[in-house]
Amino acid sequence: MLFNPIKDQTIDGLEEWLKNNKPTVVPRGVSTATGYTPPAPSERTQQESKQRAQEINKMIRAENAAKKSEAKANYKAQKAIADKKTKREVVEAIKQFKTKARGGDFGRLAEAVGVARKTLSNWACGDSVPNDTNKMHLLRAISNFNHSFFPKPAPTTPAKRGRPLSAEVARKRELSTRKKEAIELGNTEFNGPCAKHGMTTYTITNGSARCVLCRKAQQKNKYMKASVNLKLMRESLAKGEKSFTGNCEVHGEAKFFINRSGQYHIYRCEGCRKDSYQARKAETQTDAQKFRESNREKAKQTLADNPKNRTFVGMCLRHGETDFYVKIEKRIPSGISYACKACKNNVKI
């Protein structure tokens, strides 16, 4: 036999004894031989055990956080290396494509990849990096691109025969022809027809032509307006006033404010000052501030149009253009409050 048989360990009379008696359960740590009984756990022991468990949990959380941050740093480093490699490959591929490209090929390549022409230009300059899917589409499109394809020219419509051109249209066409000839010859001045002064001298600045006499008249008019405003400012200062009504190039007759700059006084149109403030405000405003102002105005307009209507379409940072609730709140200065429906429905309690 490969093993010894199990001996019969039953005790005679055990079943009969259990029917009439109940076994005694010995607590943990109690010795029946020596009579030792362990003391009951004190509050101090329980508190120390709890503190120890908290310290161990704290150490484990710190270790997990360190591992997580290290993994995140490693991922960022690997992604930076991969992005650098992808950027180099994409820039080189587009550079090789441009050597063979013809008219319209760059736009057709963007359509084949499924991105905008601006996005493809950013890839070519290295300003942005495509993901793996776009990279695969781009390389495949470049390899399968047919440079010999020429789009069909647009059909030319025959010139309509009608009444002769007006004098103003003929003048403009002649002026355009003379300007092109002067640009081809490298000249900055040429003689051309002016609507006010007839044949006179034109100057070319940044590709646009301007009559010399018209420019001088405009500068003189501007100086005369400035001198009139200066005279009005001095009269207002003599009266002790801080504003006057003058003539602005942009807003016409407008109110001007007088300010002191060092030893001199300067004036500025109220409308120009407001436009400048709005332009600076638009440059420094965040999307959240712009959305907040537009939503507040829409909410006020909604209540003004129909007090029973409590919904309007606004802009949300998370959901874009969506529906908003409107509620009258007397406890806030504006008197109304609003909330995005999608944000309110997605709140997790």
KAJO-V732800 format. One record per residue. N is the residue number from 1. RES is the residue in one letter. SS is DSSP state (H for helix, E for strand, C for the rest). PHI is phi in whole degrees, -180 to 180 (none if undefined). PSI is psi in whole degrees, -180 to 180 (* if undefined). Layout:
# KAJO-V732800
{{N:RES:SS:PHI:PSI} {N:RES:SS:PHI:PSI}}
This chain:
# KAJO-V732800
{{1:M:C:none:146} {2:L:C:-86:-13} {3:F:C:-150:158} {4:N:C:-80:145} {5:P:C:-71:146} {6:I:C:-74:132} {7:K:C:-77:152} {8:D:C:-77:114} {9:Q:C:-107:19} {10:T:C:-74:146} {11:I:C:-102:131} {12:D:C:-66:130} {13:G:C:84:5} {14:L:H:-69:-43} {15:E:H:-66:-38} {16:E:H:-67:-37} {17:W:H:-69:-39} {18:L:H:-66:-26} {19:K:H:-69:-34} {20:N:H:-104:-10} {21:N:C:-132:167} {22:K:C:-122:129} {23:P:C:-68:148} {24:T:C:-91:126} {25:V:C:-88:120} {26:V:C:-86:123} {27:P:C:-62:162} {28:R:C:-68:130} {29:G:C:93:-9} {30:V:C:-86:135} {31:S:C:-109:121} {32:T:C:-79:-20} {33:A:C:-78:-45} {34:T:C:-99:-16} {35:G:C:80:19} {36:Y:C:-81:135} {37:T:C:-126:121} {38:P:C:-67:148} {39:P:C:-69:155} {40:A:C:-70:145} {41:P:C:-65:132} {42:S:C:-86:169} {43:E:H:-65:-34} {44:R:H:-64:-43} {45:T:H:-64:-43} {46:Q:H:-64:-40} {47:Q:H:-66:-42} {48:E:H:-64:-40} {49:S:H:-63:-41} {50:K:H:-65:-43} {51:Q:H:-63:-40} {52:R:H:-64:-41} {53:A:H:-64:-39} {54:Q:H:-65:-41} {55:E:H:-63:-41} {56:I:H:-65:-43} {57:N:H:-64:-38} {58:K:H:-64:-43} {59:M:H:-63:-41} {60:I:H:-65:-42} {61:R:H:-64:-40} {62:A:H:-64:-43} {63:E:H:-63:-42} {64:N:H:-64:-41} {65:A:H:-64:-41} {66:A:H:-64:-43} {67:K:H:-64:-40} {68:K:H:-66:-45} {69:S:H:-65:-38} {70:E:H:-65:-41} {71:A:H:-65:-37} {72:K:H:-66:-42} {73:A:H:-64:-42} {74:N:H:-63:-40} {75:Y:H:-64:-43} {76:K:H:-63:-42} {77:A:H:-63:-45} {78:Q:H:-64:-39} {79:K:H:-66:-39} {80:A:H:-63:-41} {81:I:H:-65:-44} {82:A:H:-64:-40} {83:D:H:-65:-40} {84:K:H:-63:-42} {85:K:H:-66:-43} {86:T:H:-63:-43} {87:K:H:-60:-44} {88:R:H:-62:-44} {89:E:H:-65:-43} {90:V:H:-68:-44} {91:V:H:-62:-43} {92:E:H:-66:-40} {93:A:H:-65:-44} {94:I:H:-68:-34} {95:K:H:-63:-44} {96:Q:H:-65:-35} {97:F:H:-66:-40} {98:K:H:-67:-26} {99:T:H:-66:-27} {100:K:H:-105:-7} {101:A:C:-71:151} {102:R:C:-123:-170} {103:G:C:-62:125} {104:G:C:87:-6} {105:D:H:-68:-35} {106:F:H:-66:-42} {107:G:H:-67:-38} {108:R:H:-67:-34} {109:L:H:-66:-41} {110:A:H:-62:-40} {111:E:H:-66:-38} {112:A:H:-66:-36} {113:V:H:-77:-29} {114:G:C:92:29} {115:V:C:-128:170} {116:A:C:-76:158} {117:R:H:-64:-36} {118:K:H:-64:-40} {119:T:H:-63:-43} {120:L:H:-65:-36} {121:S:H:-65:-40} {122:N:H:-65:-38} {123:W:H:-64:-41} {124:A:H:-66:-34} {125:C:H:-84:-13} {126:G:C:84:13} {127:D:C:-75:-25} {128:S:C:-142:161} {129:V:C:-121:130} {130:P:C:-77:156} {131:N:C:-77:179} {132:D:H:-62:-39} {133:T:H:-66:-47} {134:N:H:-66:-36} {135:K:H:-62:-44} {136:M:H:-63:-44} {137:H:H:-62:-40} {138:L:H:-66:-50} {139:L:H:-63:-37} {140:R:H:-68:-40} {141:A:H:-67:-39} {142:I:H:-66:-42} {143:S:H:-67:-32} {144:N:C:-100:11} {145:F:C:-76:140} {146:N:C:-106:103} {147:H:C:-76:-13} {148:S:C:-83:0} {149:F:C:-81:127} {150:F:C:-118:126} {151:P:C:-66:149} {152:K:C:-69:135} {153:P:C:-67:149} {154:A:C:-67:139} {155:P:C:-65:135} {156:T:C:-89:133} {157:T:C:-91:137} {158:P:C:-65:149} {159:A:C:-65:136} {160:K:C:-78:135} {161:R:C:-94:115} {162:G:C:-147:-151} {163:R:C:-71:157} {164:P:C:-67:161} {165:L:C:-67:149} {166:S:C:-73:166} {167:A:H:-65:-36} {168:E:H:-70:-41} {169:V:H:-65:-41} {170:A:H:-64:-40} {171:R:H:-63:-44} {172:K:H:-65:-39} {173:R:H:-67:-42} {174:E:H:-64:-41} {175:L:H:-63:-42} {176:S:H:-64:-40} {177:T:H:-65:-45} {178:R:H:-64:-37} {179:K:H:-65:-43} {180:K:H:-63:-41} {181:E:H:-63:-41} {182:A:H:-66:-39} {183:I:H:-66:-39} {184:E:H:-65:-35} {185:L:H:-81:-8} {186:G:C:83:19} {187:N:C:-91:151} {188:T:C:-103:-6} {189:E:E:-135:149} {190:F:E:-159:164} {191:N:E:-95:132} {192:G:E:-151:166} {193:P:E:-80:133} {194:C:E:-114:144} {195:A:C:-66:-27} {196:K:C:-101:-39} {197:H:C:-111:4} {198:G:E:71:-147} {199:M:E:-72:117} {200:T:E:-149:-177} {201:T:E:-89:136} {202:Y:E:-115:148} {203:T:E:-115:146} {204:I:E:-107:122} {205:T:E:-134:119} {206:N:C:55:38} {207:G:C:84:-3} {208:S:E:-115:144} {209:A:E:-102:144} {210:R:E:-143:136} {211:C:E:-66:133} {212:V:H:-67:-42} {213:L:H:-68:-37} {214:C:H:-65:-39} {215:R:H:-65:-42} {216:K:H:-64:-41} {217:A:H:-64:-38} {218:Q:H:-67:-43} {219:Q:H:-63:-39} {220:K:H:-66:-42} {221:N:H:-63:-40} {222:K:H:-64:-40} {223:Y:H:-67:-39} {224:M:H:-66:-40} {225:K:H:-64:-42} {226:A:H:-64:-39} {227:S:H:-67:-36} {228:V:H:-66:-43} {229:N:H:-65:-37} {230:L:H:-64:-41} {231:K:H:-65:-41} {232:L:H:-65:-36} {233:M:H:-64:-42} {234:R:H:-65:-39} {235:E:H:-64:-40} {236:S:H:-67:-38} {237:L:H:-65:-38} {238:A:H:-65:-32} {239:K:H:-83:-8} {240:G:C:85:18} {241:E:C:-95:157} {242:K:C:-111:8} {243:S:E:-154:163} {244:F:E:-157:166} {245:T:E:-102:117} {246:G:E:-129:-165} {247:N:E:-115:122} {248:C:E:-107:144} {249:E:C:-66:-31} {250:V:C:-92:-46} {251:H:C:-106:4} {252:G:E:71:-138} {253:E:E:-73:118} {254:A:E:-147:172} {255:K:E:-88:135} {256:F:E:-114:140} {257:F:E:-105:143} {258:I:E:-105:129} {259:N:E:-128:158} {260:R:E:-99:132} {261:S:E:-127:97} {262:G:C:69:-121} {263:Q:C:-93:-3} {264:Y:E:-118:166} {265:H:E:-109:141} {266:I:E:-127:159} {267:Y:E:-130:153} {268:R:E:-150:143} {269:C:E:-68:140} {270:E:H:-64:-42} {271:G:H:-65:-41} {272:C:H:-64:-38} {273:R:H:-66:-39} {274:K:H:-67:-41} {275:D:H:-62:-41} {276:S:H:-65:-40} {277:Y:H:-65:-42} {278:Q:H:-65:-37} {279:A:H:-67:-44} {280:R:H:-66:-38} {281:K:H:-66:-40} {282:A:H:-66:-32} {283:E:H:-71:-37} {284:T:H:-93:-11} {285:Q:C:-74:142} {286:T:C:-85:169} {287:D:H:-62:-37} {288:A:H:-63:-41} {289:Q:H:-67:-40} {290:K:H:-65:-44} {291:F:H:-63:-40} {292:R:H:-63:-44} {293:E:H:-66:-45} {294:S:H:-66:-39} {295:N:H:-66:-38} {296:R:H:-64:-43} {297:E:H:-66:-40} {298:K:H:-65:-39} {299:A:H:-64:-43} {300:K:H:-63:-43} {301:Q:H:-66:-37} {302:T:H:-63:-46} {303:L:H:-69:-33} {304:A:H:-69:-38} {305:D:H:-72:-45} {306:N:C:-148:103} {307:P:C:-62:-21} {308:K:C:-83:-16} {309:N:C:-84:120} {310:R:C:-116:23} {311:T:E:-135:149} {312:F:E:-153:166} {313:V:E:-99:119} {314:G:E:-132:-170} {315:M:E:-111:129} {316:C:E:-115:140} {317:L:C:-64:-33} {318:R:C:-89:-39} {319:H:C:-113:3} {320:G:E:73:-142} {321:E:E:-77:117} {322:T:E:-153:-180} {323:D:E:-84:147} {324:F:E:-128:149} {325:Y:E:-89:151} {326:V:E:-123:137} {327:K:E:-142:139} {328:I:E:-82:123} {329:E:C:-128:109} {330:K:C:-80:-13} {331:R:C:-81:-10} {332:I:C:-110:155} {333:P:C:-60:-40} {334:S:C:-71:-23} {335:G:C:87:-6} {336:I:E:-138:157} {337:S:E:-137:156} {338:Y:E:-145:158} {339:A:E:-153:145} {340:C:E:-71:132} {341:K:H:-64:-43} {342:A:H:-65:-42} {343:C:H:-65:-40} {344:K:H:-68:-36} {345:N:H:-76:-25} {346:N:C:-95:7} {347:V:C:-69:130} {348:K:C:-96:120} {349:I:C:-93:*}}
